[in-house]
Amino acid sequence: MLIRLFQAIATAGVLVVTTVNVAFAQNNINLESDTGDVKQRASEYDYIFPIWGKDVMERGFDVPYPAGANLIGMYITQPIDIGQLQLGLNGGPLVPVPSITFGENSSTVYTGNLRVDLWLFPFLNVYGMYGIAQANTTVNVTTPIAFTSSVDQPGKYYGVGVTSAFGVWGHWASIDINWAWADLEKLSEPVLTNIIGLRMGHTFPLDNKGMKLAAWVGFMKAEVASVTNGSIALSEALPPDAVQKVEEFYENYQTSEWYSNLAKWQQAAVDEMFGKLSEGQPLQNATVQYDIDKALAVPTNFLVGLQWEINKEWLVRTEAGLFGRWSAMLNINYRFRI
């Protein structure tokens, strides 16, 4: 009966695990040997970061301007899994409700964020980010009532990360780790997500004025805190056209085939949950507490990307996620010296 409730919860969980995927940290990595112009610039090196940057440039390796401001936009679509549920009504205790099952579920997210970063060392970048997102989630509930619905929900997130970059046989490689917290109005507290990305690529000079093109392939893995909890009023969760159907089910649930097929302990759990409803109280006026176990159906995916370095200050990069979690990212990066 609580179909739209579960969809709102699922949306929250999906938004948590997807919005943070914009936290890429491929900053103007260019650790390949360059021309004599690099050594010339090393002799004029007069800024603080990156530490040891002058030493690296004197050896003929280019380094980016240390500080950057990034505007990032991203689109993501991916399958999600919804596991064990615990529900309570009107402040009652949470009880397991394993008899509610889901079919295939998916999420689509549009997100944008602002990220600022700093190369502390030529091989180590740190960054912070803040973003907003709009998620649409399609959830299929198979029992006790077959129902499919699409739910939209906004959210915001913030996080920190670190990237290590190094040269590998004339190419470059990077390892990126970040932690982000998604803050949604339907959740009792922000949810933590951890992203690990590995990339390897090559930078190609396009002219003698500093314009370059970088290309890479990579791999990403996401981990999300599996348990989410909070509360929601059924008046917010139930659409008007579903109220009559849900109320009819609630009034007769003990005579339904679904209820009769439950084990005794499952029937007791359902009865305990519904027992918190006051006699004569409209169902849509109830408040539901929830605890949900959710996960990415596909926690890993492959990456391909390109970066156009117009000059030392301006860069444009794009990246696509493939297989399982599909994504497209566009990043405009402005870099400066400090």
PADRENLUM-306513 format. One line per 4 residues: number of its first residue (from 1); for each residue z, y negated, x negated of N, C-alpha, C, CB. Coordinates in steps of 0.1 Angstrom, whole numbers, plus 2048, in hexadecimal, padded with zeros to 3 digits. Atoms other than C-alpha are relative to their C-alpha. Glycine has a CB too. Layout:
BEGIN
NUM) Z:Y:X:Z:Y:X:Z:Y:X:Z:Y:X | ...
END
This chain:
BEGIN
1) 800:80C:7F8:800:800:800:800:7F3:7F8:80C:800:809 | 7FF:80C:809:806:7E8:7E3:7F4:7FE:7F7:80D:801:7F8 | 80C:800:808:7E2:7E8:7D8:7FE:7F3:7F8:7F4:804:809 | 803:80C:807:7DD:7C4:7D1:80B:7FC:7F6:7FE:7F5:80A
5) 7F5:802:809:7FF:7C2:7C1:7FD:807:7F2:80E:806:805 | 803:7F9:80C:7F4:7DC:7A8:7F4:7FA:7F9:7FD:80F:802 | 80B:806:806:7D4:7CA:7A2:804:7F3:7F9:7F5:7FC:80B | 7FB:80C:807:7E6:7AA:79A:808:804:7F3:80A:7F8:809
9) 7F9:7FB:80C:7FC:7BD:782:7F6:805:7F5:80A:80C:803 | 80A:7FB:80A:7DE:7CE:772:7F9:7F4:7FA:7F6:809:807 | 807:80C:805:7CD:7AC:76E:809:7FA:7F5:7FE:7F6:80B | 7F7:806:80A:7EC:79F:75B:7FF:809:7F4:80E:800:806
13) 800:7F8:80C:7EC:7BD:744:7F3:7FF:7F9:802:80F:804 | 80D:801:806:7C7:7BB:73E:7FE:7F2:7F9:7F5:802:80A | 801:80D:806:7C8:796:737:808:7FF:7F3:805:7F5:809 | 7F8:800:80D:7E3:79C:71D:7F9:806:7F5:80D:808:803
17) 806:7F8:80B:7CF:7B5:70A:7F2:7FB:7FC:7FF:80E:803 | 80D:804:804:7AE:7A3:70B:7FF:7F2:7FB:7F8:801:80C | 801:80E:805:7B4:77E:706:803:7FF:7F2:809:7F8:808 | 7FC:802:80E:7C3:783:6E4:7F5:805:7F7:80C:807:7FD
21) 80B:7FB:809:7A3:794:6D8:7F8:7F4:7FA:7F7:809:808 | 807:80B:806:795:771:6D1:806:7FC:7F2:800:7F4:809 | 7F9:805:80C:7AC:76E:6B3:7F9:806:7F3:80E:805:800 | 806:7FC:80C:792:776:698:803:7F6:7F5:7F0:801:802
25) 7FC:809:80B:799:768:676:7F6:801:7F5:80E:804:7FA | 80A:801:80A:778:769:664:7FD:7F2:7FD:7F3:807:805 | 802:80D:804:77B:748:654:7F6:7FF:7F4:80D:7F9:7FC | 809:803:80B:75F:73C:63C:803:809:7F3:800:7F2:7FC
29) 7FD:7F7:80C:764:75B:625:7F3:801:7F8:804:80E:805 | 80C:800:809:74D:759:607:805:802:7F2:7F8:7F2:802 | 7F9:7FC:80C:75C:76B:5EA:7F5:805:7F6:80B:80A:802 | 80A:7FB:809:73B:773:5D9:7FD:7F5:7F5:7F3:803:807
33) 803:80A:80B:730:763:5B8:7F5:7F6:805:7FB:808:7F3 | 809:80B:7FC:71E:742:5BD:7FA:7FA:7F4:808:7F6:809 | 808:807:80A:70A:729:5A9:80A:7F8:7F7:7F5:7F7:806 | 7F8:808:809:716:712:58E:806:7F4:807:7F8:7FB:7F5
37) 7FB:80B:7F9:71C:6F8:5A9:80F:803:804:7F8:7FE:80D | 7F3:7FC:7FD:73C:70B:5B1:80A:7FB:7F5:802:80F:803 | 7F8:804:80C:74A:705:58E:801:7F1:7FF:7FA:806:7F3 | 800:80E:800:740:6E1:591:80A:7FB:80A:7F2:7FA:803
41) 7F6:805:7F6:754:6DD:5B0:80E:804:7FC:7FD:806:80E | 7F3:7FC:804:771:6F0:5A0:806:7F5:7F7:7FF:80D:7F8 | 7FB:80B:809:773:6D4:586:805:7F4:808:7F5:7FC:7F6 | 7FC:80C:7F7:777:6BB:5A3:80B:804:80A:7F4:7FB:807
45) 7F6:7FA:7F7:791:6D1:5B5:80C:7F7:800:803:80F:7FD | 7F5:809:800:7AC:6B9:5C1:809:802:80D:7FC:7F2:7FF | 7F8:7FE:7F4:7BC:6C9:5E0:809:80B:7FF:7F6:802:80D | 7F5:7F7:802:7DA:6DE:5E6:7FD:80F:803:80C:7FC:809
49) 803:7F2:7FC:7CD:6FD:5F8:7F1:803:7FF:804:802:80F | 7F7:7F4:802:7C3:718:5F2:807:7FF:7F3:7F9:80D:803 | 7FA:7FE:80D:7DC:71E:5D7:7F8:809:7F7:80F:805:802 | 808:7F9:80A:7CA:72B:5B8:7F1:7FF:803:803:80F:800
53) 80E:802:7FD:7A9:71F:5C8:7F8:7FB:7F4:7FF:7F6:80B | 807:805:80B:79F:70C:5A9:7FD:80B:7F6:808:7F4:7F9 | 802:7F5:809:7A4:72A:593:7F5:80A:804:80D:809:7FE | 80A:7F7:7FA:78E:73F:5AA:7F2:7F9:7FE:802:803:80F
57) 80D:807:801:772:725:5AA:7FC:7FF:7F2:801:7F2:806 | 804:800:80E:773:722:584:7FA:80D:7FC:80C:7FC:7F8 | 806:7F3:803:76A:747:584:7F2:802:807:809:80B:804 | 80D:7FF:7FA:74B:73F:598:7FF:805:80F:7F7:809:7F8
61) 7FF:7FB:7F2:757:74A:5BB:802:7F4:809:80B:80A:802 | 7FE:80B:7F6:754:733:5D9:80C:802:809:7F3:7FE:808 | 7F6:7FF:7F6:771:72C:5F0:7FE:7F5:80B:80E:7FE:7F9 | 803:809:7F5:771:71B:612:80A:7F4:7FF:802:807:80D
65) 7F6:80A:7FE:782:6FA:61A:80C:806:807:7FA:7F4:809 | 7F4:7F8:7FD:7A6:704:620:804:800:80F:80B:7FC:7F8 | 7FB:802:7F3:7AD:6F7:643:7F5:800:80A:809:7F3:802 | 80A:7FF:7F6:79A:6FE:663:805:7FE:80E:7F9:80D:7FF
69) 7FE:801:7F2:799:6F6:688:7F5:807:807:801:7F1:805 | 80A:7F8:7FA:787:70F:69E:801:7FF:80F:802:80F:7FC | 801:7FE:7F2:77B:70E:6C2:7F9:80D:803:7F8:7F4:806 | 805:7F3:7FF:775:731:6CE:7FE:803:80F:809:80B:7FA
73) 803:7FB:7F2:765:73E:6EF:7FD:80F:7FF:7F5:7F8:807 | 802:7F1:801:764:763:6F8:7FE:806:80E:80B:806:7F9 | 801:7F8:7F4:759:77B:713:803:80E:7FD:7F1:7FE:806 | 7FC:7F2:803:768:79E:715:7FF:808:80D:80E:801:7FA
77) 7FF:7F6:7F5:763:7BC:72D:805:80D:7FA:7F3:801:808 | 7FB:7F4:806:776:7DC:728:808:808:80B:80A:7FD:7F5 | 7F8:7F7:7F7:786:7FA:73B:80F:7FF:7FD:7FB:80E:800 | 7F1:7FF:802:7AC:7FC:740:806:80C:807:806:7F3:805
81) 7F8:7F5:7FA:7C5:817:748:80D:7FB:805:802:80C:7F6 | 7F4:804:7FA:7E2:812:75F:808:80D:802:7FF:7F9:80E | 7F8:7F4:801:7FE:82C:75A:80C:7FF:80A:806:802:7F3 | 7F4:7FE:7F8:821:831:768:804:7F3:806:80C:806:7F9
85) 7FB:80B:7F9:82E:819:782:80E:802:805:7F7:7FD:80C | 7F3:800:7F9:851:810:78D:800:7F3:809:80C:800:7F5 | 800:80B:7F6:856:7FA:7AC:80D:7FF:807:7F5:802:80A | 7F4:802:7F8:872:7EA:7BF:7FD:7F5:80A:80C:7FB:7F7
89) 802:809:7F5:873:7D6:7DF:80C:7F7:802:7FB:807:80D | 7F5:809:7FD:888:7B7:7E6:80C:801:7F7:804:802:80F | 7F5:800:809:89D:7B9:7C7:806:80E:7FE:80A:7F7:804 | 7FB:7F2:802:8A3:7DF:7CA:7FD:806:7F3:7FA:809:80B
93) 802:7FA:80D:8A4:7F6:7AC:7F1:805:7FF:809:80C:7FE | 80E:7FB:803:883:800:79B:800:80F:802:7FC:7FC:7F2 | 801:7F2:7FE:879:823:7A5:7F2:805:7FC:803:805:80F | 80D:7FB:804:85C:838:796:7F7:803:80C:801:80C:7F7
97) 809:7FD:7F5:83E:83A:7AD:7F3:807:7FA:7FC:7F3:808 | 80B:7F9:807:827:854:79C:7F5:804:80A:805:80C:7F9 | 80A:7FB:7F6:815:85C:7BD:7F5:7F6:803:807:803:80C | 80B:80A:7FF:800:83C:7BB:7F7:801:7F4:806:7F1:801
101) 80A:7FD:80B:7E1:843:7A7:7F5:7F6:800:7FB:80F:801 | 80A:80A:802:7C5:82E:799:7F3:807:7FC:803:7F5:7F6 | 80D:7FB:805:7A0:835:793:7FC:7F8:7F3:7F5:7FE:80B | 805:807:80C:78A:823:779:803:7F1:803:7F1:802:7FE
105) 7FD:80E:7FF:795:7FF:772:7FA:7F8:7F5:810:7FE:800 | 806:807:80B:785:7E4:75E:804:7F1:802:7F0:801:801 | 7FD:80E:800:78A:7C0:754:7F6:7F8:7F9:80E:7FE:7F9 | 809:80A:806:774:7A2:74C:807:7F3:7FD:7F3:7FE:809
109) 7F8:80C:803:782:784:73A:7F7:7F6:7F9:80C:804:7F6 | 806:80B:807:775:762:730:80C:7F8:7FA:7F8:7F7:80A | 7F5:806:807:78B:751:717:7FB:7F6:7F6:809:80A:7FA | 803:80A:80A:78C:733:700:80D:7FD:7F8:7FA:7F3:805
113) 7F4:803:807:7A5:72A:6E4:7FD:7F6:7F5:807:80C:7FB | 801:809:80C:7AC:711:6C9:809:807:7F5:806:7F2:803 | 7F9:7F9:80B:7B6:720:6A7:7FF:7F6:7F4:7FA:80E:7FD | 800:808:80D:7C1:70D:688:804:80A:7F5:80A:7F4:801
117) 7FD:7F6:80A:7C2:720:667:801:7F9:7F2:7F5:80A:7FF | 7FE:806:80E:7CA:71A:642:7FF:80C:7F6:80E:7F9:7FF | 800:7F7:80B:7C0:72D:623:80B:7FD:7F6:7F2:800:7F9 | 7F5:802:809:7E1:72F:610:7FC:804:7F2:80C:808:804
121) 806:7FB:80D:7D0:743:5F4:7F1:803:802:808:80C:7FA | 80E:7FC:7FE:7AB:74B:5EE:7FE:80D:808:7F9:800:7F3 | 801:7F3:7FA:7B2:76D:5FC:809:801:80D:804:80B:7F7 | 7F7:7FF:7F5:7CB:765:618:800:7F3:809:80F:802:7FB
125) 800:80A:7F6:7C7:751:638:80A:802:80B:7F1:7FF:806 | 7F6:7FF:7F5:7E1:74A:653:7FB:7F6:80B:80F:7FC:7FB | 805:808:7F5:7DA:73C:675:809:801:80D:7F2:804:804 | 7F9:800:7F3:7E9:733:697:7F6:7FD:80B:80C:7F6:800
129) 809:802:7F5:7D8:732:6B9:807:7FE:80D:7F6:80C:801 | 7FB:802:7F2:7DC:727:6DD:7F3:801:809:807:7F3:802 | 80C:7FF:7F8:7C4:730:6F9:803:802:80F:7F8:80C:7FB | 800:7FE:7F2:7BD:733:71E:7F6:80A:804:7FE:7F3:808
133) 80A:7F5:7FC:7AB:74F:731:800:801:80F:804:80D:7F9 | 802:7FD:7F2:79D:758:752:7FC:80F:801:7F6:7F6:807 | 804:7F2:800:79D:77D:75A:7FD:805:80E:80C:809:7FB | 803:7F9:7F3:78D:791:776:802:80F:7FE:7F1:7FC:805
137) 7FD:7F2:801:79A:7B4:77B:7FC:808:80D:80F:803:7FD | 803:7F7:7F5:78B:7D0:791:808:80C:7FE:7F1:803:7FF | 7F7:7F5:800:7A4:7EA:79A:7FD:809:80B:80F:7FC:800 | 803:7F6:7F6:79E:80A:7AD:80D:808:802:7F5:80A:7FC
141) 7F5:7F8:7FC:7BC:819:7BF:7FB:80C:808:80B:7F8:808 | 805:7F4:7F9:7B6:83D:7CB:809:805:80A:7FC:80B:7F6 | 7F5:7FC:7F6:7D7:845:7DC:80B:7F7:7FF:804:80F:7FE | 801:7F9:7F2:7E8:840:7F4:7F5:7FA:808:80D:7FF:807
145) 80B:805:7F9:7CC:829:800:7F5:7FD:7F6:804:7F3:808 | 80B:803:809:7AA:828:7F0:7FB:7F2:802:7F4:80A:803 | 803:80F:7FF:7A2:804:7E8:7FB:7FB:7F2:80D:7F9:803 | 805:806:80C:78E:7F0:7CF:800:7F1:802:7F1:805:7FD
149) 800:80F:7FE:793:7CB:7C9:7FE:7F9:7F3:80D:7FC:806 | 802:809:80C:78B:7AF:7B0:80A:7F5:801:7F1:7FB:800 | 7F5:80A:801:7A7:798:7A5:7FE:7F6:7F5:80E:806:7FF | 801:80A:80B:7A5:777:791:80E:7FB:7FD:7F7:7F5:804
153) 7F3:806:804:7C2:76A:77D:7FF:7F9:7F3:80B:80B:7FF | 800:807:80C:7C6:74F:763:80C:803:7F7:7FF:7F1:802 | 7F4:7FE:809:7DD:751:745:7FE:7F8:7F3:801:80F:7FC | 800:807:80D:7E5:741:723:806:809:7F6:807:7F3:801
157) 7FB:7F8:80B:7EE:750:701:801:7F8:7F4:7F7:80D:7FE | 7FF:806:80D:7F9:747:6DF:803:80A:7F6:80C:7F5:800 | 7FE:7F6:80A:7FC:759:6BE:7FE:7FB:7F2:7F6:80B:802 | 802:803:80E:7FB:75A:698:7F9:80C:7FA:80E:7FE:7F9
161) 807:7F5:807:7E7:76F:67F:7FF:7FD:7F1:7F3:802:806 | 802:801:80E:7DF:775:65B:7F3:808:7FC:80C:805:7F8 | 80C:7FA:804:7BE:77E:64A:800:801:7F1:7F3:7F9:805 | 802:7FE:80E:7B9:78D:627:7F1:803:7FD:809:80C:7FB
165) 80F:7FE:804:796:78A:617:7FF:803:7F2:7F8:7F3:805 | 802:7FD:80E:789:798:5F7:7F1:805:7FE:80A:80C:7FC | 80E:7FB:804:768:7A1:5E5:7FF:80F:7FE:7FB:7F9:7F4 | 802:7F2:801:75A:7C4:5E6:7F2:803:7FC:803:808:80D
169) 80D:7FD:805:73C:7CD:5D0:7F5:7F6:805:7FC:80E:805 | 80A:80A:7FC:72A:7AD:5D6:800:7FB:80E:7F2:804:7FC | 7FF:804:7F2:734:7AA:5FA:80E:7FB:802:7FD:80D:80A | 7F2:804:7FD:754:79E:60C:805:809:80B:800:7F2:804
173) 7F9:7F8:7F5:76D:7B0:622:80D:7F8:804:804:80E:7FB | 7F4:807:7FB:78A:7A3:637:808:80A:809:7FC:7F4:808 | 7F7:7F9:7F7:7A8:7B2:649:808:7F5:808:80A:809:7F8 | 7F9:80A:7F8:7B6:79E:666:80A:807:809:7F5:7F9:809
177) 7F5:7FB:7F7:7D7:7A4:679:805:7F4:807:80B:807:7F7 | 7FA:80B:7F8:7E4:78E:695:808:805:80B:7F5:7F7:805 | 7F7:7FD:7F5:7FF:78E:6AF:7FF:7F4:80A:80F:801:7FA | 802:80A:7F6:7FB:77C:6D0:809:803:80C:7F2:7FE:804
181) 7F7:7FE:7F4:811:777:6EF:7F8:7F9:80C:80E:7F9:7FE | 806:805:7F4:801:773:711:80B:7FD:80B:7F6:80A:806 | 7F6:805:7F6:814:75F:72B:7FA:7FE:80D:807:7F2:7FB | 806:800:7F3:80B:765:74F:80B:7FE:80B:7F8:80D:803
185) 7F6:803:7F6:81D:759:76E:805:80C:807:7FA:7F6:80A | 7FB:7F4:7F9:820:77C:77D:809:809:7F7:7F5:808:806 | 7F8:7F7:80A:832:78A:75E:80D:7F9:7FE:7F8:802:7F3 | 7F3:805:803:857:786:757:801:7FA:7F2:80A:80A:802
189) 7FF:805:80E:851:77F:732:7F2:802:7F9:80B:806:7F8 | 80D:7FE:807:833:77C:71A:7FF:80E:7FA:7FF:7F5:7F5 | 803:7F3:804:823:79C:70F:7F9:7FF:7F2:7F7:808:80A | 805:800:80E:81C:7A3:6EA:7F4:809:7FE:80B:804:7F6
193) 80C:7F8:804:7FA:7B0:6DD:7FE:7FE:7F1:7F4:7FC:808 | 804:800:80E:7F0:7B9:6BA:7F2:804:7FE:80A:809:7F8 | 80E:7FE:803:7CC:7B8:6AD:7FF:802:7F1:7F7:7F5:805 | 804:7FD:80E:7C0:7C8:68C:7F1:800:7FF:807:80D:7FB
197) 80E:800:802:79D:7C0:680:7FC:802:7F2:7FA:7F4:806 | 806:7FD:80D:789:7CD:662:7F1:7FC:800:802:80F:7FC | 80E:805:800:768:7BC:658:7FB:801:7F2:7FF:7F2:806 | 806:800:80D:750:7C0:63B:7F2:7FA:802:7FF:80E:7FA
201) 80C:806:7FF:732:7AA:635:7FA:7FA:7F4:801:7F5:80A | 806:806:80B:71B:796:61F:7FB:7F2:803:7F3:809:7FB | 804:80E:7FE:713:771:61B:7F3:7FD:7F9:80B:7F6:7FB | 80D:803:806:6EF:765:615:7FE:7F1:7FF:7F5:807:808
205) 803:80F:801:6E7:742:607:7F3:7FD:807:800:7FC:7F1 | 80D:803:7F9:6CC:731:61C:7F9:7F4:7F9:803:7FC:80E | 806:80B:808:6C7:712:606:809:7FC:7F5:7FC:7F3:809 | 7F7:804:80B:6D5:700:5E8:809:7F4:804:7F7:7FB:7F4
209) 7F7:80A:7FC:6E9:6E8:5FD:80D:805:807:7F9:7F7:80A | 7F4:7FA:7FA:704:700:608:7FF:807:80D:80A:7F6:801 | 802:7F9:7F4:6F5:70F:627:7FF:80F:7FE:7F3:7FB:808 | 800:7F2:802:6FC:734:62B:801:807:80D:80D:804:7F7
213) 7FF:7F7:7F4:6FA:751:643:808:80C:7FC:7F2:804:805 | 7F8:7F4:802:714:76D:644:7FE:80A:80B:80F:7FC:7FE | 801:7F6:7F6:711:78E:656:80A:80B:7FD:7F1:806:801 | 7F5:7F6:802:72B:7A9:65B:800:80B:80B:80D:7FA:7FF
217) 7FC:7F6:7F6:735:7C9:66D:80F:802:7FF:7F8:80D:7FE | 7F2:7FF:801:758:7D2:676:805:80A:80B:807:7F3:801 | 7F9:7F7:7F7:772:7E6:68A:80D:7F9:804:803:80D:7F9 | 7F4:806:7FA:78E:7DA:6A1:808:80A:808:7FC:7F4:808
221) 7F6:7F8:7F8:7AD:7EA:6B0:80A:7F7:806:807:80B:7F7 | 7F6:808:7F9:7C4:7DB:6CA:80B:808:805:7F9:7F8:80C | 7F4:7F9:7FA:7E7:7E5:6D3:807:7F6:808:809:805:7F4 | 7F9:809:7F6:7FA:7D6:6F1:80D:807:804:7F7:7FE:80C
225) 7F3:7FB:7FB:81E:7D9:6FC:7FD:807:80D:80A:7F4:802 | 805:7F8:7F5:81A:7F5:715:807:7FD:80D:802:80F:7FC | 7F8:802:7F4:835:7EB:72E:800:7F1:804:80E:805:7FF | 800:80D:7FA:831:7CC:744:809:800:80C:7F2:7FA:803
229) 7F8:800:7F4:84A:7C1:75E:801:7F2:806:80E:805:7FE | 7FF:80D:7FA:84F:7A5:777:802:802:80F:7F4:7F7:7FD | 7FF:800:7F2:84F:79D:79C:7F5:7F8:807:80E:7FC:805 | 80A:807:7F8:837:791:7B7:803:801:80F:7F2:806:7FC
233) 7FE:7FF:7F2:839:788:7DB:7F3:806:806:802:7F1:806 | 80B:7F9:7FA:823:79E:7F1:7F7:7F6:807:805:80A:80A | 808:80A:7FA:817:77E:803:7F5:7FB:7F6:808:7F5:805 | 80A:804:80A:805:776:7E2:7F7:80C:7FC:808:7FB:7F3
237) 808:7F5:805:7F9:799:7DB:7F7:806:80B:80A:80B:7FC | 808:7FA:7F6:7EB:7A3:7FD:7F6:7F6:806:809:805:80B | 80A:809:7F9:7CA:794:80A:801:801:80F:7F2:804:7FB | 7FE:800:7F1:7CA:78B:82F:7F9:80B:806:7FA:7F3:806
241) 807:7F5:7F9:7B0:7A5:838:806:80E:7FD:7F1:800:7FB | 7FA:7F3:803:7C5:7C1:829:80E:801:806:801:802:7F1 | 7F3:7FF:7FB:7E6:7B8:83A:802:80A:80B:804:7F2:805 | 7FF:7F6:7F5:7E0:7CC:85A:7FF:80E:7FB:7F5:7FD:80A
245) 802:7F2:805:7D4:7EB:847:80D:804:7F9:7F4:801:7F7 | 7F4:7FC:808:7F3:7EA:830:80C:802:809:802:7F5:7F5 | 7F5:7FF:7F7:80B:7E4:84C:800:80D:808:801:7F4:809 | 802:7F3:7F9:7FD:802:85F:804:80C:7F8:7F2:801:805
249) 7FD:7F5:809:801:818:841:810:800:7FE:7F9:7FE:7F2 | 7F2:800:802:825:80C:83B:808:805:80C:805:7F2:7FD | 7F9:7FC:7F4:82F:812:85F:800:80F:802:7FB:7F9:80C | 802:7F2:7FE:823:836:85E:7FF:808:7F4:7F3:802:809
253) 803:7FA:80D:824:83F:83A:807:80E:7FF:806:7F8:7F4 | 7F9:7F3:801:83D:85C:83F:7F9:80B:808:80E:7FF:806 | 808:7F6:7F9:824:86E:856:7F2:801:7FA:7FF:7FC:80F | 80E:7FF:806:806:869:83F:7FF:80D:7F8:7FE:7F3:7F7
257) 803:7F4:808:7F6:886:82D:804:7FD:7F1:7F1:803:800 | 7FC:804:80E:7FC:873:80C:80F:803:7FE:7FD:7F2:7FD | 7F1:7FE:801:822:873:812:804:80E:801:807:7F8:80B | 7FD:7F2:7FE:823:897:81E:7FD:808:7F3:7FA:806:80C
261) 804:7F9:80C:812:8A2:7FD:808:7FD:7F4:7F1:7FE:7FD | 7F8:803:80C:82C:892:7E7:80B:80A:7FF:806:7F2:803 | 7F4:7F8:802:848:8A5:7D7:80C:7F9:806:802:803:7F1 | 7F4:806:7FA:86B:8A0:7E5:805:7F4:7F9:80B:80B:801
265) 7FA:80B:807:876:88A:7C9:7F6:7F4:801:802:804:7F1 | 809:80B:7FE:856:875:7CD:802:7F9:80D:7F1:804:7FE | 7FD:805:7F3:85D:871:7F2:80C:7F7:800:801:80B:80A | 7F4:808:801:880:866:7EA:7FE:7F3:7F9:80B:809:7F9
269) 803:80D:808:873:84C:7D1:7F9:7F6:809:7F8:803:7F4 | 807:809:7F7:85B:83E:7EB:80A:7FA:80B:7F4:807:807 | 7F6:804:7F6:877:83D:806:80A:7F6:7FB:807:80D:806 | 7F6:809:806:88F:82C:7EE:7FA:7F2:7FF:805:805:7F3
273) 806:80D:802:876:811:7E7:7FE:7F9:80E:7F2:802:7F9 | 802:806:7F3:86D:80B:80C:80D:7FD:807:7F7:809:808 | 7F3:803:7FA:891:80C:815:806:7F3:7FE:80A:80A:7FB | 7FB:80D:803:897:7EA:807:7FA:7F5:80A:7FD:7FC:7F2
277) 806:809:7F7:881:7DA:822:809:7FF:80C:7F2:805:805 | 7F7:803:7F4:896:7CA:83E:7F8:804:80D:804:7F2:800 | 806:7FC:7F3:88F:7D7:861:7FA:7F3:807:80A:807:809 | 806:80B:7F9:876:7C1:872:7FA:7F5:7F6:809:7F9:809
281) 805:80A:809:86D:7AE:852:7F1:802:7FE:808:801:7F2 | 80E:7FE:803:848:7A8:84E:7FE:805:7F2:7F8:7F3:802 | 802:7FA:80D:83B:7BC:831:7FB:7F6:7F5:7F6:80B:801 | 806:80A:80A:828:79F:821:80B:7F6:7FB:7F5:7F8:806
285) 7F5:809:804:84A:78C:81E:808:807:7F5:808:7FC:80C | 7F8:7F9:80A:858:7A6:806:7FC:7FC:7F2:7FE:810:801 | 802:802:80E:85C:7A1:7E1:800:80D:7F8:80A:7F6:7FA | 801:7F3:807:852:7BD:7C9:803:7FD:7F1:7F2:806:802
289) 7FE:7FF:80E:860:7C3:7A7:7F8:80C:7FA:810:801:7FC | 808:7F5:806:84B:7D8:78F:802:801:7F2:7F1:7FD:803 | 800:7FC:80E:84A:7E9:76E:7F4:809:7FE:80E:807:7FB | 80C:7F9:801:828:7F5:763:7FC:804:7F2:7F5:7F8:806
293) 804:7FB:80D:81B:80A:746:7F0:7FE:800:804:80F:7FD | 80E:801:801:7F8:7FF:73C:7FB:801:7F2:7FC:7F2:806 | 806:7FE:80E:7E0:804:71F:7F1:7FD:801:803:80E:7FB | 80E:801:801:7BD:7FD:713:7FA:80E:801:7FC:7F9:7F3
297) 807:7F3:7FF:7A6:81A:71D:7F9:802:7F3:7F7:800:80C | 807:7FF:80D:793:813:6FC:806:7F6:7F7:7F0:7FE:802 | 7F9:80A:809:7AA:803:6E2:7F8:7FC:7F4:80D:806:7FC | 807:803:80C:790:802:6C7:7F1:7FC:803:800:80B:7F5
301) 80F:802:7FE:76C:7F4:6C4:7FA:7FB:7F2:7FE:7F5:80B | 807:804:80C:752:7EB:6AA:7FB:7F1:801:7F4:809:7FD | 803:80E:800:748:7C8:6A0:7F3:7FD:7F7:80C:7F7:7FA | 80B:806:809:728:7B6:693:801:7F1:802:7F2:807:805
305) 7FF:80E:7FF:727:792:68B:7F7:7F8:7F6:80E:7FC:7FE | 808:809:809:714:774:67B:808:7F3:7FF:7F2:7FE:806 | 7FA:80E:802:720:753:66D:7F6:7F7:7F9:80D:801:7F8 | 809:80A:806:70A:735:666:809:7F5:7FA:7F6:7FA:80A
309) 7F8:80B:807:71B:71E:64C:7F6:7F5:7FD:806:806:7F2 | 809:80C:801:709:6FD:651:803:7F9:7F3:802:7F7:80C | 7FC:806:80C:71D:6ED:635:80F:804:7FE:7FF:7F1:800 | 7F2:7FC:803:741:6EF:627:809:7FC:80C:805:7F9:7F4
313) 7F8:804:7F5:74E:6DD:646:7FE:807:80D:7FE:7F1:803 | 803:7FB:7F2:73C:6ED:664:7FA:80E:7FF:7F6:7F7:806 | 804:7F2:7FF:737:712:66C:7FF:804:80F:809:809:7F8 | 801:7FA:7F3:72B:724:68B:7FF:80F:7FE:7F3:7FB:808
317) 800:7F1:802:732:749:68F:800:806:80E:80C:805:7F8 | 800:7F8:7F4:72C:763:6AA:803:80E:7FD:7F2:7FF:807 | 7FC:7F2:802:739:787:6AE:7FF:807:80D:80E:801:7F9 | 800:7F8:7F4:733:7A3:6C6:808:80C:7FE:7F1:804:803
321) 7F8:7F4:800:74A:7C0:6CE:7F8:80B:808:80E:7FE:806 | 809:7F6:7FA:738:7E1:6D6:808:80D:803:7F5:803:7F6 | 7FB:7F2:7FD:740:803:6E6:80E:800:806:800:809:7F4 | 7F3:7FF:7FA:75C:805:6FF:805:7F2:805:80A:806:7F7
325) 7FD:80E:7FD:768:7E1:6FD:7F5:7F7:7FC:80E:7FC:7F9 | 80C:808:803:74A:7CA:6FF:804:7F2:800:7F5:803:80A | 7FC:80E:801:74E:7A6:6F4:7F5:7F8:7F9:80D:7FF:7F9 | 809:80A:807:73B:787:6E9:808:7F4:7FD:7F3:7FC:808
329) 7F8:80B:804:74B:76B:6D5:7F7:7F5:7F9:80B:805:7F6 | 806:80B:807:740:748:6CA:80B:7F7:7FA:7F6:7F8:809 | 7F5:808:807:754:734:6B1:7F9:7F4:7F8:808:809:7F6 | 804:80C:808:74E:710:6A4:80C:7FC:7F7:7FC:7F4:80A
333) 7F5:802:809:763:70A:685:7FD:7F3:7F7:801:80C:7F6 | 800:80B:809:76A:6E9:673:80A:801:7F5:802:7F2:808 | 7F7:7FE:80B:779:6EB:651:802:7F3:7F7:7FB:80B:7F7 | 7FE:80C:808:789:6D0:63B:80A:803:7F5:806:7F5:809
337) 7F8:7FE:80B:79D:6CC:61B:80E:7FA:802:7FA:7FA:7F3 | 7F3:806:800:7C2:6C6:617:807:803:7F3:809:806:80C
END
